[in-house]
Amino acid sequence: MANYKSDVEAVDALAQSYRDLSSEISKVIVGQNEVVKTVIISMFSNGHSLLVGVPGLAKTLLVSTISQVLDLEFKRIQFTPDLMPSDITGSEILGDDRKFKFNKGPLFSNIVLADEINRTPPKTQAALLEAMQERSVTVSGVRHVLPAPFFVLATQNPIEQEGTYPLPEAQLDRFMFNIPLDYPTYEEEISVVKGTTTNQKYDLKNIVSGEQILFYQNLIRKIPIADNVLEYAVGLATKTRPNTARATDTVNNYISWGAGPRASQYLVLGAKCHAAINGKYSPDIEDVRAIAKYVLRHRIVRNYKAEAEGITEENVIEGLF
């Protein structure tokens, strides 16, 4: 790990690492710049992300590409209705020496892609979410610590709801960001098709090591934040809570449940990281706004009136600024 003379120099290095990561990822992933940026922010902030998009938008390719340029171990778990908790955490098996030993499951990796997380029953979802929160799994009463850094990038298909088990709000709260993926533009799709219908291979370089990521995670927590920016971030979260002192009329009319204190923490951490990757040494209100949608989208619950009138979470969040 390089020794930086000061935290300012370290923040400059983080911003450079981000630029290098983005340009390397763009060799494979066309467009989706905002998605790539948001996933990297969540990793540098030590948070997990939920990617929401229809099939075929390269969610899996995006995650595996990020794991390659980050020089981290990557595992993909396809969530299905018959997946058991032990299938992801691992289990005790009887060895040749007649002693039980722990056989690690696919969660023991640096980046875990939880594909279609809403396709598996709550028991298995809960095992994954315990791992996300505690950074460890408990099997047969024994706690096993997961490798560091550890990120879960889960995907969810928003259109197919048959045979799915929607994540409860308390479990959605474990994700730092909810990142929607849209269809590519016409020009981007032409580039995608050109690049994927030939035998062209991309040789990706490792840009950042696991050790550097842990250093950056620690660095982001050290970045100072002005009181007015911190108060603005906390204010955004508290405004989403209906029938409280700071709630807006829109929130009181259309929201049945608002964001908890974890949203405030992630707004501050995300704003610090957003500032750092843009070469700033302290976040401002614009940095909070830049990541607010991703933090708040899955933490507010619309009521029937909002659904009937076509009011989206985004509409409500935009009204808070």
N, C-alpha and C positions, 0 to 999 in steps of 0.2 A: 504494500500500500504506500503510495507516494506520501511524503511528508510535506504538508503545505505550511507556508510561513504564517498564514493567518486564515481565519474563517472566510474572509473576502476572497482570497485566492482559491479556497476550496469551493466556494459558490461559483466562481468563474469556471472551475473544472467541471462542476456539475452541469452548468449550462452548455459547455462544450460537449460533454458526454451525451447530453440530450440531442444536440444537433447531429452528432455522429450516428447515434442510434436511429434517428428519424431518417437520415439519408440512406442508411444501410437497409432499413426495413422497406423503404420505398422502392428498392430494387425488385422486390417481390410483390408488395401490396400497392396496388394503384389506387390513388385517392384515399379516402378514409383517414385523412390527416388528423382530423379532430379526434377520431376514435383512438388512433395510435397515441396521440399526445395525452389523452385522458387516461389510457391504460398505463402509460409510463409514469404519469403523476401519481396514480394510485400505488404503483409499485415502490416508487421513491418515498411515498408517505406511509409505507407499510400497511396498505389497505387492500381489500379484495374488490373485484368488480363483477358486475352482472351485465353480460352483453345480450341485448334483446334485439332480435332480427329474424326475418323469415329465412328459410333454408337457402343455401347457395350464395350467401354473401361473404364467404371466405372467413367465417369466424374462427374455424379450426386452424386454417392456414395462417391467419393473423397471429394466433397465440403461439403456434409452433415456430413461426418466424421470429417472434419476440424472444422466445426461449433460446433460439440459436444465437442471436446477436448478443444475448445477455450471458452466454456461456453458463447456462444453468440446466440442471436435469429436468426433463419435461415428461409428464405422464398424462395420458388422456383416459378419462373414465366415461364410458357411454352409459348414462343412467337409463335403466329399464324398470318396468313394474316388478320384476322378480329379483332385483338386485338387493342383497342383504348387507347390513352394516359391516359384517366381517369381510365381505368382498372388497370393501374399500379400505378398511382400517388394517386388515390382516388378522391372523388367528393363531392360536396355540396349536402346534402339531407335535405328535409323538415321534421323537427321533429314533435312530437305530440304537442309541444307548438307553432306550426306555425312559428318557427324560423329555419333558415338554419344552419345546423352544418356540419363540415367537417368530412367525413367518410374516414379514412386513408386507402390507398391502400397497396399492398404488398411491395412497396418500403420502407415502414417504418419498417425496420428491420436492424440488424447489418450486416448480410451477405445475399446478394441477388444473387441467381443463375438465370441468364438470359439465359434460355435454348434455343438454336438455335436462337440467336439474329438476324440472317440474314433472318429469315422467316417472319418478321413483317415489315409493310411499314415504310418509312422514318419518318413519323410524330410520330409514337410511339417510334422508335429508338431515335429520337431527345429528347423526353420527358425523356427517361432513361439517355441519355448522358448529359442532363442539370443537372439532379440529381447527376450524377457522378462528374461533374465539380464543381457545386455550393454547393453540400452537402445540397440542399434544393429543394423543388418543389413549383411552383406558381400555385395556383388554384383560379380562379375568382378574380385575382388581389391580392390575399393574399399569402404571402410567409410562407411556413411551413418548419421548420428546421428538417432535418433527424437525427435519433439518431447517437451518436458517440460511438465507431468507426463504420464506414460505408464502406463496400467493395462490389463491384460488380464483380462477377466472371461469365463471359459470355462464352457460348460454341458456337462453330460453326462447322458444318459438312463440310469438304473440298471437298467431292466428289459429293454431290447432289446439283447442281446449278439451277435446274429447279424450278421455282416458288419462287426464293429467291431474296432478296434485299440486294446486297453486301453493306457493310458499306463503306461510302466515306472515303478517306484518312484523312480528317480533324477530322472525328469522331473516326477513329482507333487510332489517336494520343492521345485520352483521356486514352487509356489503357497503363499502365506502361510496362507490359510484354505481349508478344504473345508467348504462351507456346504450342508447339506441343506435342501430345500424340501419342506414337507408340504402336504397338502390343506388348504384353508381350513376353518374351522368352518362349521356350518350357517348361523349368523347372518352370518358374513363372506361366505359364498357368495351369500346373499340380497342383500347390499349390492353385491357384484360384479355380479350379474346385473341388478339395478336400474340400476346406473350404466353398464353396457355395452350395454344393449338399447334405449337412447334416443339421441337425437342431441345429447346434452349434450357440450359441448367444455370442456376445462380450459385455462385460460391460466396456464401456469407461469412463475414469476418466476425470474430468475437470482439465486441466493443467494450463491454463492462463485465467485470467478474462479480461473483456473489459477495466477495469481501468488500468490493467498492460499493455495492448496493447497500450493505449494512452500514458502511461509513456515511453514505449519503442520507440514509434514513435518520441517523443520529444527528447529522448536520442540519437537516430541515427542522428538527425540533429546537435547535439552538438559534434559528433565525429570529431576530426580534420583530415584534409586531406592535404598532402604535395602539394605544388604548381605544382611539375612536374607530379603528378598523376592526379590532376585536369586538367592540360593542356593536358595530354594524353587523358582523357575522352572527353574533348571538341574537341580535334583534331580528334578523331574517328568520331564524329558526323559531323564535317565540311568536312571531306574527302568524305562523301557520297553525297555531293552536286555537280552535274555535272557542268562543265564549270566554276568552281570557282578556286581560286588560289591553294587550297590544294587538289583538286580532283585528284584521281589516274586515270591512263589510263583505267583501268577496269570500273571504275565508269563512265567516259566520254563515253565509248563505249556502256555500257549496262544499264545505269540507266537514267530514264527520270526525276525523282524527288527524292531529298534526304531528310534526317531527319532534322527537325527543332530544335530550341533551347531547346524544352521540352525534347528531347532525351538526351542532355548534362546534364540536371538537373537529369533525372532518372538514367543516367549512374553513376553519383556521389553518389546519394542516395543509389542506389542498391549496389554499391561497398562498401559503408560504412557498410551497413547491412550485406553483404557477409563476410566482414572482422570480424564484431562483432560476428556472429554466429560461426565463426571458431576460436574465442578466440583471435583475434587481436584487438589492440586499435586504429589502423589507417589503412586505406586501401592502398594497393599497386597496381601496374599496373596489376598484375595477377587477383586481385579482379574485376577490370574493365572488363578485358577480359572474366572472368567467366560469367558475366551477359550480355555482349554486344549483343550476338545473340538475346536474348529475347527482348531487348530494341529496336534494330534496324530493326529486321525482317519485322515488319509491317509498318515501316516508310520510306522504300525505294520502289520506283516503278520501276519495270523493263520495258524496252522498247521492241519493237517487235523483235529486233535483239537477245536480251537475251533469249526470249521465243523460237525463232527459233533454237538457238544454245544450248538450254537446260541449260543455266546458271541460277542457283537458287540464291535467296537472300543470302543463306548461303555461296555460292561460293564467292560472292562479299564481304561479311563481313569478311570472312577469309583472303581475300586479303588486308584488311586494317591493319591487325596486324603487 
